[in-house]
Amino acid sequence: MNDIVTDIVTDKRNVAGRRAVSGPRALALAAAIASLAALTVGCSDVKELDYTPVRMDPDPARTKAREVSSRLLELTGIKGKVTEPGPSVSRCSEYGEDLFSTSHPWSVYALTDAQVDSGMQNLRTKLGEHGWRITKDGKANSQAQDPEIYAENKTEQFAVHVVAMKDGGNQTMLNFKVVSACYRAASAADLDGEY
């Protein structure tokens, strides 16, 4: 679990590039991610999964993460600039060397405050209609108290964390972190060199 929290904190600094996540905000983020344990258990301290990992290779898993992210963007109903980095792969090695998960941090930026509010409201309305269950909808435990939503989709085996950031200009954005459950590669060697 610490790996996923570290990844999220690092991604928030690198992808958003506008606000560093530290102190109380990082702790709040860690606590909220822990609530998604059913989907992110592949990256926790537990040694046995409570589900059977789907057999998938890294490239199709990345494609699926991109597709899930694209559908989430459509649910916001807003248009803006979207960051480029694609999904990454990390091993769920505490469960076996052939297990991995995907992580896709991305943002929609150069938005107005009204677009950010509209996007968050659309997510609140539409996530449930598309198989997602919202596990938290509130304000981040931070000085900025940005609105945030955590949701999971057990059918798709993904979790998402969305933060609405309103700083003006290109820094007004919806920041997403999409994480998959663990997949099983054909062999551990298939994950060598993957990132």
N, CA and C atoms as a LAMMPS dump frame, in Angstrom:
ITEM: TIMESTEP
0
ITEM: NUMBER OF ATOMS
585
ITEM: BOX BOUNDS ff ff ff
-5.0000000000000000e+02 5.0000000000000000e+02
-5.0000000000000000e+02 5.0000000000000000e+02
-5.0000000000000000e+02 5.0000000000000000e+02
ITEM: ATOMS id mol type element x y z
1 1 1 N 0.813 -1.19 0
2 1 2 C 0 0 0
3 1 3 C 0.859 1.257 0
4 2 1 N 1.986 1.217 0.715
5 2 2 C 2.853 2.381 0.753
6 2 3 C 3.363 2.743 -0.638
7 3 1 N 3.608 1.732 -1.492
8 3 2 C 4.066 2.009 -2.852
9 3 3 C 3.042 2.805 -3.63
10 4 1 N 1.772 2.454 -3.501
11 4 2 C 0.732 3.155 -4.25
12 4 3 C 0.589 4.58 -3.746
13 5 1 N 0.678 4.786 -2.421
14 5 2 C 0.583 6.136 -1.878
15 5 3 C 1.779 6.954 -2.336
16 6 1 N 2.972 6.377 -2.313
17 6 2 C 4.163 7.068 -2.79
18 6 3 C 4.005 7.44 -4.254
19 7 1 N 3.503 6.508 -5.071
20 7 2 C 3.283 6.791 -6.488
21 7 3 C 2.315 7.948 -6.667
22 8 1 N 1.235 7.952 -5.898
23 8 2 C 0.235 9.006 -6.04
24 8 3 C 0.831 10.343 -5.657
25 9 1 N 1.559 10.399 -4.542
26 9 2 C 2.158 11.654 -4.117
27 9 3 C 3.159 12.129 -5.156
28 10 1 N 3.993 11.238 -5.677
29 10 2 C 4.971 11.594 -6.702
30 10 3 C 4.263 12.061 -7.964
31 11 1 N 3.226 11.316 -8.398
32 11 2 C 2.499 11.68 -9.612
33 11 3 C 1.854 13.037 -9.469
34 12 1 N 1.305 13.356 -8.306
35 12 2 C 0.654 14.64 -8.11
36 12 3 C 1.674 15.755 -8.29
37 13 1 N 2.922 15.527 -7.837
38 13 2 C 3.952 16.552 -8.002
39 13 3 C 4.381 16.649 -9.453
40 14 1 N 4.568 15.507 -10.119
41 14 2 C 5.1 15.506 -11.477
42 14 3 C 4.059 15.831 -12.525
43 15 1 N 2.87 15.243 -12.43
44 15 2 C 1.856 15.443 -13.472
45 15 3 C 1.196 16.794 -13.321
46 16 1 N 0.7 17.082 -12.125
47 16 2 C 0.04 18.361 -11.941
48 16 3 C 1.083 19.474 -12.008
49 17 1 N 2.233 19.241 -11.38
50 17 2 C 3.314 20.197 -11.434
51 17 3 C 2.966 21.541 -10.843
52 18 1 N 1.868 21.623 -10.157
53 18 2 C 1.425 22.91 -9.653
54 18 3 C 1.386 22.957 -8.139
55 19 1 N 1.076 21.842 -7.503
56 19 2 C 1.018 21.783 -6.056
57 19 3 C 1.691 20.51 -5.587
58 20 1 N 2.546 20.619 -4.629
59 20 2 C 3.157 19.432 -4.035
60 20 3 C 2.215 18.882 -2.983
61 21 1 N 2.121 17.581 -2.906
62 21 2 C 1.289 16.927 -1.903
63 21 3 C 2.206 16.517 -0.776
64 22 1 N 2.023 17.124 0.383
65 22 2 C 2.871 16.791 1.517
66 22 3 C 2.096 17.003 2.795
67 23 1 N 2.701 16.617 3.898
68 23 2 C 2.127 16.84 5.209
69 23 3 C 0.733 16.276 5.335
70 24 1 N -0.19 17.081 5.889
71 24 2 C -1.556 16.597 6.124
72 24 3 C -2.262 16.152 4.854
73 25 1 N -1.989 16.827 3.741
74 25 2 C -2.639 16.454 2.479
75 25 3 C -2.207 15.055 2.046
76 26 1 N -0.911 14.741 2.19
77 26 2 C -0.418 13.417 1.831
78 26 3 C -1.021 12.357 2.744
79 27 1 N -1.152 12.685 4.036
80 27 2 C -1.755 11.719 4.968
81 27 3 C -3.224 11.482 4.641
82 28 1 N -3.935 12.546 4.3
83 28 2 C -5.342 12.39 3.928
84 28 3 C -5.47 11.556 2.667
85 29 1 N -4.585 11.806 1.714
86 29 2 C -4.587 11.032 0.47
87 29 3 C -4.313 9.563 0.763
88 30 1 N -3.348 9.307 1.638
89 30 2 C -3.02 7.922 1.996
90 30 3 C -4.204 7.241 2.66
91 31 1 N -4.887 7.943 3.553
92 31 2 C -6.035 7.354 4.244
93 31 3 C -7.175 7.053 3.27
94 32 1 N -7.405 7.97 2.346
95 32 2 C -8.489 7.749 1.389
96 32 3 C -8.159 6.606 0.431
97 33 1 N -6.924 6.515 0
98 33 2 C -6.533 5.412 -0.881
99 33 3 C -6.68 4.087 -0.145
100 34 1 N -6.406 4.087 1.15
101 34 2 C -6.55 2.848 1.922
102 34 3 C -7.985 2.349 1.895
103 35 1 N -8.95 3.271 1.741
104 35 2 C -10.352 2.848 1.688
105 35 3 C -10.678 2.082 0.413
106 36 1 N -9.794 2.147 -0.567
107 36 2 C -9.99 1.428 -1.819
108 36 3 C -9.27 0.08 -1.793
109 37 1 N -9.021 -0.459 -0.611
110 37 2 C -8.219 -1.673 -0.46
111 37 3 C -8.745 -2.846 -1.281
112 38 1 N -10.045 -2.919 -1.494
113 38 2 C -10.583 -4.054 -2.248
114 38 3 C -10.023 -4.101 -3.661
115 39 1 N -9.72 -2.931 -4.23
116 39 2 C -9.189 -2.904 -5.588
117 39 3 C -7.676 -2.761 -5.63
118 40 1 N -7.094 -2.147 -4.616
119 40 2 C -5.655 -1.917 -4.638
120 40 3 C -4.925 -2.868 -3.711
121 41 1 N -5.613 -3.906 -3.267
122 41 2 C -4.997 -4.849 -2.353
123 41 3 C -3.741 -5.46 -2.949
124 42 1 N -3.612 -5.513 -4.249
125 42 2 C -2.421 -6.046 -4.891
126 42 3 C -1.179 -5.249 -4.561
127 43 1 N -1.329 -4.078 -3.988
128 43 2 C -0.168 -3.261 -3.663
129 43 3 C -0.128 -2.967 -2.17
130 44 1 N -0.769 -3.77 -1.36
131 44 2 C -0.787 -3.573 0.08
132 44 3 C 0.136 -4.573 0.757
133 45 1 N 0.112 -4.583 2.091
134 45 2 C 0.958 -5.489 2.855
135 45 3 C 0.342 -6.875 2.987
136 46 1 N -0.896 -7.064 2.571
137 46 2 C -1.567 -8.354 2.637
138 46 3 C -0.898 -9.305 1.653
139 47 1 N -0.723 -10.562 2.039
140 47 2 C 0.006 -11.504 1.191
141 47 3 C -0.892 -12.363 0.317
142 48 1 N -2.197 -12.307 0.521
143 48 2 C -3.112 -13.106 -0.286
144 48 3 C -4.197 -12.21 -0.859
145 49 1 N -4.404 -12.299 -2.147
146 49 2 C -5.431 -11.495 -2.801
147 49 3 C -6.813 -12.039 -2.484
148 50 1 N -7.81 -11.156 -2.433
149 50 2 C -9.188 -11.592 -2.206
150 50 3 C -9.951 -11.722 -3.522
151 51 1 N -9.212 -11.825 -4.617
152 51 2 C -9.794 -12.019 -5.944
153 51 3 C -8.785 -12.787 -6.784
154 52 1 N -9.259 -13.322 -7.888
155 52 2 C -8.369 -14.024 -8.81
156 52 3 C -7.937 -13.051 -9.89
157 53 1 N -6.628 -12.76 -9.98
158 53 2 C -6.167 -11.802 -10.992
159 53 3 C -6.481 -12.278 -12.415
160 54 1 N -6.905 -11.343 -13.236
161 54 2 C -7.172 -11.609 -14.638
162 54 3 C -5.835 -11.795 -15.351
163 55 1 N -5.77 -12.74 -16.288
164 55 2 C -4.569 -12.967 -17.089
165 55 3 C -4.512 -11.903 -18.177
166 56 1 N -3.471 -11.062 -18.126
167 56 2 C -3.318 -9.999 -19.108
168 56 3 C -1.846 -9.596 -19.176
169 57 1 N -1.382 -9.252 -20.353
170 57 2 C -0.022 -8.768 -20.532
171 57 3 C 0.011 -7.251 -20.34
172 58 1 N 1.205 -6.67 -20.118
173 58 2 C 1.285 -5.236 -19.828
174 58 3 C 0.688 -4.311 -20.89
175 59 1 N 0.94 -4.554 -22.172
176 59 2 C 0.418 -3.629 -23.194
177 59 3 C -1.113 -3.592 -23.228
178 60 1 N -1.802 -4.751 -23.233
179 60 2 C -3.261 -4.686 -23.168
180 60 3 C -3.771 -4.068 -21.861
181 61 1 N -3.033 -4.264 -20.771
182 61 2 C -3.435 -3.663 -19.492
183 61 3 C -3.328 -2.147 -19.559
184 62 1 N -2.258 -1.653 -20.19
185 62 2 C -2.13 -0.2 -20.375
186 62 3 C -3.264 0.325 -21.251
187 63 1 N -3.582 -0.408 -22.3
188 63 2 C -4.68 -0.005 -23.188
189 63 3 C -5.986 0.082 -22.409
190 64 1 N -6.241 -0.901 -21.555
191 64 2 C -7.467 -0.89 -20.765
192 64 3 C -7.49 0.316 -19.82
193 65 1 N -6.362 0.627 -19.193
194 65 2 C -6.301 1.796 -18.305
195 65 3 C -6.595 3.077 -19.083
196 66 1 N -6.053 3.192 -20.294
197 66 2 C -6.34 4.367 -21.129
198 66 3 C -7.831 4.45 -21.462
199 67 1 N -8.435 3.292 -21.776
200 67 2 C -9.862 3.265 -22.104
201 67 3 C -10.705 3.695 -20.908
202 68 1 N -10.362 3.202 -19.725
203 68 2 C -11.093 3.587 -18.51
204 68 3 C -10.944 5.09 -18.292
205 69 1 N -9.732 5.609 -18.452
206 69 2 C -9.505 7.045 -18.292
207 69 3 C -10.301 7.852 -19.315
208 70 1 N -10.346 7.388 -20.553
209 70 2 C -11.115 8.087 -21.595
210 70 3 C -12.602 8.136 -21.254
211 71 1 N -13.125 7.015 -20.751
212 71 2 C -14.546 7 -20.364
213 71 3 C -14.802 7.953 -19.199
214 72 1 N -13.862 8.028 -18.261
215 72 2 C -14.012 8.963 -17.143
216 72 3 C -14.014 10.402 -17.644
217 73 1 N -13.14 10.713 -18.598
218 73 2 C -13.121 12.054 -19.177
219 73 3 C -14.464 12.367 -19.83
220 74 1 N -15.023 11.411 -20.572
221 74 2 C -16.332 11.62 -21.202
222 74 3 C -17.402 11.903 -20.158
223 75 1 N -17.324 11.215 -19
224 75 2 C -18.331 11.42 -17.958
225 75 3 C -18.288 12.836 -17.388
226 76 1 N -17.127 13.494 -17.448
227 76 2 C -17.049 14.863 -16.923
228 76 3 C -17.855 15.827 -17.78
229 77 1 N -17.978 15.528 -19.083
230 77 2 C -18.72 16.407 -19.98
231 77 3 C -18.019 17.719 -20.26
232 78 1 N -16.716 17.811 -20.013
233 78 2 C -16 19.065 -20.243
234 78 3 C -14.89 18.851 -21.276
235 79 1 N -14.454 19.925 -21.85
236 79 2 C -13.353 19.909 -22.814
237 79 3 C -12.222 20.758 -22.256
238 80 1 N -11.01 20.282 -22.414
239 80 2 C -9.832 21.015 -21.969
240 80 3 C -8.594 20.336 -22.507
241 81 1 N -7.452 20.812 -22.109
242 81 2 C -6.19 20.183 -22.479
243 81 3 C -5.959 18.997 -21.551
244 82 1 N -5.464 17.898 -22.12
245 82 2 C -5.243 16.683 -21.334
246 82 3 C -3.755 16.367 -21.338
247 83 1 N -3.217 16.055 -20.166
248 83 2 C -1.802 15.696 -20.079
249 83 3 C -1.545 14.416 -20.838
250 84 1 N -0.32 14.242 -21.285
251 84 2 C 0.051 13.149 -22.18
252 84 3 C 0.494 11.842 -21.521
253 85 1 N 1.153 11.843 -20.372
254 85 2 C 1.723 10.578 -19.887
255 85 3 C 0.698 9.45 -19.854
256 86 1 N 1.14 8.291 -20.302
257 86 2 C 0.26 7.129 -20.321
258 86 3 C 0.387 6.31 -19.049
259 87 1 N -0.336 5.206 -18.971
260 87 2 C -0.314 4.352 -17.791
261 87 3 C 1.046 3.684 -17.586
262 88 1 N 1.394 3.521 -16.341
263 88 2 C 2.624 2.807 -15.993
264 88 3 C 2.261 1.449 -15.403
265 89 1 N 3.257 0.584 -15.332
266 89 2 C 3.093 -0.765 -14.796
267 89 3 C 4.001 -0.905 -13.587
268 90 1 N 3.482 -1.478 -12.515
269 90 2 C 4.328 -1.796 -11.367
270 90 3 C 3.953 -3.181 -10.851
271 91 1 N 4.957 -3.905 -10.417
272 91 2 C 4.734 -5.272 -9.939
273 91 3 C 3.954 -5.273 -8.627
274 92 1 N 3.137 -6.284 -8.47
275 92 2 C 2.495 -6.595 -7.192
276 92 3 C 3.275 -7.783 -6.616
277 93 1 N 4.573 -7.607 -6.449
278 93 2 C 5.488 -8.722 -6.187
279 93 3 C 5.237 -9.434 -4.866
280 94 1 N 4.57 -8.792 -3.921
281 94 2 C 4.294 -9.491 -2.666
282 94 3 C 3.308 -10.645 -2.843
283 95 1 N 2.681 -10.728 -4.029
284 95 2 C 1.743 -11.808 -4.33
285 95 3 C 2.267 -12.76 -5.386
286 96 1 N 3.401 -12.453 -5.956
287 96 2 C 3.978 -13.285 -6.998
288 96 3 C 4.662 -12.407 -8.011
289 97 1 N 5.773 -12.855 -8.535
290 97 2 C 6.571 -12.059 -9.457
291 97 3 C 5.89 -11.829 -10.803
292 98 1 N 4.818 -12.586 -11.102
293 98 2 C 4.131 -12.411 -12.385
294 98 3 C 2.903 -11.513 -12.27
295 99 1 N 2.712 -10.856 -11.126
296 99 2 C 1.555 -9.986 -10.92
297 99 3 C 1.956 -8.518 -11.028
298 100 1 N 1.086 -7.718 -11.624
299 100 2 C 1.35 -6.286 -11.782
300 100 3 C 0.036 -5.517 -11.807
301 101 1 N 0.135 -4.228 -11.594
302 101 2 C -1.03 -3.347 -11.723
303 101 3 C -0.646 -2.155 -12.588
304 102 1 N -1.653 -1.423 -13.04
305 102 2 C -1.421 -0.215 -13.824
306 102 3 C -1.828 1.004 -13.014
307 103 1 N -1.186 2.109 -13.306
308 103 2 C -1.49 3.385 -12.673
309 103 3 C -1.471 4.453 -13.764
310 104 1 N -2.533 5.242 -13.822
311 104 2 C -2.614 6.259 -14.868
312 104 3 C -2.976 7.612 -14.26
313 105 1 N -1.963 8.419 -13.926
314 105 2 C -2.231 9.788 -13.468
315 105 3 C -2.333 10.726 -14.67
316 106 1 N -3.337 11.565 -14.684
317 106 2 C -3.507 12.511 -15.778
318 106 3 C -4.398 13.649 -15.306
319 107 1 N -4.396 14.724 -16.07
320 107 2 C -5.189 15.904 -15.718
321 107 3 C -5.848 16.492 -16.953
322 108 1 N -6.98 17.149 -16.719
323 108 2 C -7.612 18.012 -17.714
324 108 3 C -7.41 19.417 -17.169
325 109 1 N -6.71 20.263 -17.919
326 109 2 C -6.346 21.572 -17.389
327 109 3 C -6.727 22.684 -18.363
328 110 1 N -6.359 23.916 -17.972
329 110 2 C -6.755 25.13 -18.706
330 110 3 C -8.276 25.244 -18.735
331 111 1 N -8.875 25.008 -17.584
332 111 2 C -10.328 25.065 -17.434
333 111 3 C -10.73 26.314 -16.663
334 112 1 N -11.996 26.662 -16.735
335 112 2 C -12.539 27.706 -15.875
336 112 3 C -13.027 27.05 -14.583
337 113 1 N -13.243 27.875 -13.561
338 113 2 C -13.797 27.35 -12.311
339 113 3 C -15.147 26.684 -12.561
340 114 1 N -15.942 27.284 -13.436
341 114 2 C -17.268 26.727 -13.734
342 114 3 C -17.142 25.351 -14.402
343 115 1 N -16.154 25.175 -15.28
344 115 2 C -15.949 23.874 -15.922
345 115 3 C -15.536 22.821 -14.894
346 116 1 N -14.665 23.196 -13.972
347 116 2 C -14.235 22.266 -12.921
348 116 3 C -15.438 21.841 -12.087
349 117 1 N -16.256 22.822 -11.666
350 117 2 C -17.447 22.503 -10.873
351 117 3 C -18.405 21.609 -11.655
352 118 1 N -18.609 21.927 -12.923
353 118 2 C -19.502 21.141 -13.767
354 118 3 C -18.974 19.715 -13.943
355 119 1 N -17.675 19.576 -14.181
356 119 2 C -17.076 18.26 -14.342
357 119 3 C -17.241 17.397 -13.103
358 120 1 N -17.017 17.985 -11.932
359 120 2 C -17.176 17.226 -10.686
360 120 3 C -18.642 16.834 -10.48
361 121 1 N -19.561 17.754 -10.754
362 121 2 C -20.974 17.435 -10.581
363 121 3 C -21.409 16.344 -11.556
364 122 1 N -20.928 16.411 -12.782
365 122 2 C -21.246 15.357 -13.752
366 122 3 C -20.724 14.003 -13.286
367 123 1 N -19.523 13.979 -12.71
368 123 2 C -18.99 12.721 -12.184
369 123 3 C -19.866 12.193 -11.052
370 124 1 N -20.288 13.071 -10.147
371 124 2 C -21.154 12.65 -9.041
372 124 3 C -22.438 12.001 -9.572
373 125 1 N -22.97 12.559 -10.635
374 125 2 C -24.221 12.069 -11.207
375 125 3 C -24.025 10.804 -12.029
376 126 1 N -22.962 10.757 -12.832
377 126 2 C -22.83 9.708 -13.847
378 126 3 C -21.996 8.498 -13.441
379 127 1 N -21.124 8.635 -12.456
380 127 2 C -20.287 7.487 -12.088
381 127 3 C -21.133 6.265 -11.741
382 128 1 N -22.139 6.469 -10.91
383 128 2 C -23.006 5.36 -10.493
384 128 3 C -23.745 4.716 -11.655
385 129 1 N -24.087 5.504 -12.659
386 129 2 C -24.785 4.979 -13.834
387 129 3 C -23.875 4.122 -14.711
388 130 1 N -22.552 4.207 -14.47
389 130 2 C -21.583 3.483 -15.295
390 130 3 C -20.763 2.485 -14.484
391 131 1 N -21.343 1.961 -13.407
392 131 2 C -20.715 0.878 -12.656
393 131 3 C -19.75 1.29 -11.57
394 132 1 N -19.596 2.581 -11.332
395 132 2 C -18.704 3.064 -10.288
396 132 3 C -19.473 3.299 -8.996
397 133 1 N -18.816 3.041 -7.883
398 133 2 C -19.399 3.341 -6.565
399 133 3 C -18.513 4.396 -5.911
400 134 1 N -19.09 5.547 -5.588
401 134 2 C -18.332 6.608 -4.926
402 134 3 C -18.123 6.204 -3.475
403 135 1 N -16.862 6.185 -3.047
404 135 2 C -16.533 5.809 -1.674
405 135 3 C -16.226 7.029 -0.811
406 136 1 N -15.919 8.15 -1.454
407 136 2 C -15.729 9.415 -0.73
408 136 3 C -16.03 10.553 -1.681
409 137 1 N -16.783 11.526 -1.193
410 137 2 C -17.086 12.734 -1.946
411 137 3 C -17.065 13.874 -0.943
412 138 1 N -16.042 14.658 -0.985
413 138 2 C -15.93 15.738 -0.009
414 138 3 C -14.746 16.627 -0.325
415 139 1 N -14.205 17.209 0.73
416 139 2 C -13.063 18.103 0.577
417 139 3 C -11.816 17.422 1.104
418 140 1 N -10.718 17.678 0.424
419 140 2 C -9.439 17.134 0.856
420 140 3 C -9.071 17.743 2.208
421 141 1 N -8.397 16.97 3.006
422 141 2 C -7.926 17.442 4.305
423 141 3 C -6.622 18.203 4.072
424 142 1 N -6.749 19.41 3.554
425 142 2 C -5.594 20.237 3.214
426 142 3 C -5.975 21.693 3.387
427 143 1 N -4.989 22.55 3.306
428 143 2 C -5.259 23.974 3.424
429 143 3 C -6.198 24.444 2.315
430 144 1 N -5.976 23.948 1.102
431 144 2 C -6.826 24.343 -0.025
432 144 3 C -8.212 23.719 0.05
433 145 1 N -8.34 22.575 0.711
434 145 2 C -9.605 21.84 0.816
435 145 3 C -10.266 21.658 -0.547
436 146 1 N -9.465 21.215 -1.508
437 146 2 C -9.991 20.959 -2.844
438 146 3 C -11.054 19.871 -2.796
439 147 1 N -12.124 20.018 -3.571
440 147 2 C -13.109 18.935 -3.662
441 147 3 C -12.466 17.689 -4.265
442 148 1 N -12.819 16.528 -3.743
443 148 2 C -12.268 15.284 -4.262
444 148 3 C -13.314 14.187 -4.241
445 149 1 N -13.15 13.247 -5.155
446 149 2 C -14.022 12.077 -5.242
447 149 3 C -13.137 10.843 -5.346
448 150 1 N -13.46 9.835 -4.557
449 150 2 C -12.865 8.505 -4.694
450 150 3 C -13.98 7.572 -5.144
451 151 1 N -13.677 6.71 -6.102
452 151 2 C -14.686 5.752 -6.571
453 151 3 C -14.001 4.465 -6.995
454 152 1 N -14.767 3.394 -6.989
455 152 2 C -14.24 2.105 -7.437
456 152 3 C -15.253 1.438 -8.348
457 153 1 N -14.725 0.649 -9.254
458 153 2 C -15.561 -0.101 -10.181
459 153 3 C -15.099 -1.551 -10.103
460 154 1 N -15.834 -2.359 -9.387
461 154 2 C -15.408 -3.746 -9.168
462 154 3 C -15.52 -4.585 -10.43
463 155 1 N -16.422 -4.23 -11.327
464 155 2 C -16.528 -4.969 -12.589
465 155 3 C -15.292 -4.722 -13.447
466 156 1 N -14.913 -3.469 -13.589
467 156 2 C -13.72 -3.104 -14.361
468 156 3 C -12.439 -3.388 -13.584
469 157 1 N -12.549 -3.502 -12.271
470 157 2 C -11.425 -3.676 -11.35
471 157 3 C -10.464 -2.484 -11.413
472 158 1 N -11.056 -1.295 -11.26
473 158 2 C -10.296 -0.05 -11.212
474 158 3 C -10.814 0.823 -10.076
475 159 1 N -9.938 1.688 -9.593
476 159 2 C -10.296 2.731 -8.64
477 159 3 C -9.83 4.059 -9.22
478 160 1 N -10.494 5.141 -8.819
479 160 2 C -10.11 6.466 -9.305
480 160 3 C -10.175 7.465 -8.153
481 161 1 N -9.261 8.413 -8.187
482 161 2 C -9.262 9.554 -7.281
483 161 3 C -9.237 10.8 -8.161
484 162 1 N -10.211 11.686 -7.973
485 162 2 C -10.31 12.915 -8.767
486 162 3 C -10.261 14.102 -7.809
487 163 1 N -9.417 15.072 -8.127
488 163 2 C -9.312 16.291 -7.321
489 163 3 C -9.602 17.482 -8.22
490 164 1 N -10.466 18.376 -7.75
491 164 2 C -10.778 19.611 -8.467
492 164 3 C -9.879 20.714 -7.93
493 165 1 N -9.009 21.239 -8.79
494 165 2 C -8.077 22.288 -8.379
495 165 3 C -8.427 23.579 -9.093
496 166 1 N -8.65 24.641 -8.31
497 166 2 C -8.998 25.932 -8.895
498 166 3 C -7.953 26.956 -8.474
499 167 1 N -6.994 27.2 -9.371
500 167 2 C -5.936 28.174 -9.112
501 167 3 C -5.904 29.287 -10.144
502 168 1 N -6.735 29.199 -11.137
503 168 2 C -6.73 30.201 -12.203
504 168 3 C -5.837 29.785 -13.36
505 169 1 N -6.218 30.144 -14.566
506 169 2 C -5.412 29.859 -15.75
507 169 3 C -5.218 28.378 -15.991
508 170 1 N -4.004 28.023 -16.432
509 170 2 C -3.694 26.621 -16.735
510 170 3 C -3.632 25.748 -15.502
511 171 1 N -3.666 26.343 -14.321
512 171 2 C -3.596 25.558 -13.095
513 171 3 C -4.972 25.172 -12.565
514 172 1 N -6.019 25.578 -13.231
515 172 2 C -7.366 25.157 -12.864
516 172 3 C -7.642 23.875 -13.625
517 173 1 N -7.848 22.781 -12.877
518 173 2 C -7.88 21.467 -13.521
519 173 3 C -8.659 20.448 -12.719
520 174 1 N -8.959 19.328 -13.383
521 174 2 C -9.389 18.096 -12.728
522 174 3 C -8.204 17.152 -12.822
523 175 1 N -7.751 16.671 -11.688
524 175 2 C -6.584 15.806 -11.614
525 175 3 C -7.047 14.388 -11.289
526 176 1 N -6.718 13.418 -12.141
527 176 2 C -7.166 12.036 -11.998
528 176 3 C -6.003 11.112 -11.657
529 177 1 N -6.282 10.104 -10.869
530 177 2 C -5.357 8.99 -10.641
531 177 3 C -6.194 7.725 -10.776
532 178 1 N -5.942 6.954 -11.845
533 178 2 C -6.694 5.735 -12.144
534 178 3 C -5.769 4.544 -11.873
535 179 1 N -6.206 3.618 -11.032
536 179 2 C -5.375 2.488 -10.608
537 179 3 C -6.149 1.197 -10.82
538 180 1 N -5.469 0.179 -11.358
539 180 2 C -6.117 -1.119 -11.582
540 180 3 C -5.837 -2.066 -10.426
541 181 1 N -6.608 -3.12 -10.375
542 181 2 C -6.282 -4.25 -9.515
543 181 3 C -5.09 -4.954 -10.145
544 182 1 N -4.576 -5.984 -9.503
545 182 2 C -3.433 -6.715 -10.053
546 182 3 C -3.876 -7.641 -11.182
547 183 1 N -3.045 -7.709 -12.212
548 183 2 C -3.204 -8.64 -13.317
549 183 3 C -2.115 -9.705 -13.201
550 184 1 N -2.306 -10.826 -13.908
551 184 2 C -1.29 -11.87 -13.956
552 184 3 C -0.707 -11.918 -15.368
553 185 1 N 0.604 -11.669 -15.473
554 185 2 C 1.299 -11.762 -16.756
555 185 3 C 1.553 -13.226 -17.077
556 186 1 N 1.886 -13.52 -18.33
557 186 2 C 2.18 -14.9 -18.726
558 186 3 C 3.34 -15.449 -17.909
559 187 1 N 4.331 -14.599 -17.622
560 187 2 C 5.451 -15.009 -16.788
561 187 3 C 6.069 -13.772 -16.168
562 188 1 N 6.858 -13.974 -15.113
563 188 2 C 7.542 -12.853 -14.47
564 188 3 C 8.484 -12.173 -15.457
565 189 1 N 9.078 -12.932 -16.364
566 189 2 C 10.009 -12.36 -17.345
567 189 3 C 9.318 -11.344 -18.251
568 190 1 N 8.001 -11.516 -18.472
569 190 2 C 7.261 -10.569 -19.3
570 190 3 C 7.197 -9.181 -18.678
571 191 1 N 7.477 -9.087 -17.379
572 191 2 C 7.426 -7.786 -16.685
573 191 3 C 8.792 -7.137 -16.578
574 192 1 N 9.841 -7.862 -16.929
575 192 2 C 11.18 -7.28 -16.877
576 192 3 C 11.271 -6.1 -17.819
577 193 1 N 11.77 -5 -17.325
578 193 2 C 11.93 -3.81 -18.152
579 193 3 C 10.655 -3.001 -18.318
580 194 1 N 9.545 -3.453 -17.751
581 194 2 C 8.285 -2.701 -17.845
582 194 3 C 8.272 -1.615 -16.776
583 195 1 N 7.639 -0.522 -17.088
584 195 2 C 7.492 0.573 -16.141
585 195 3 C 6.179 1.277 -16.383
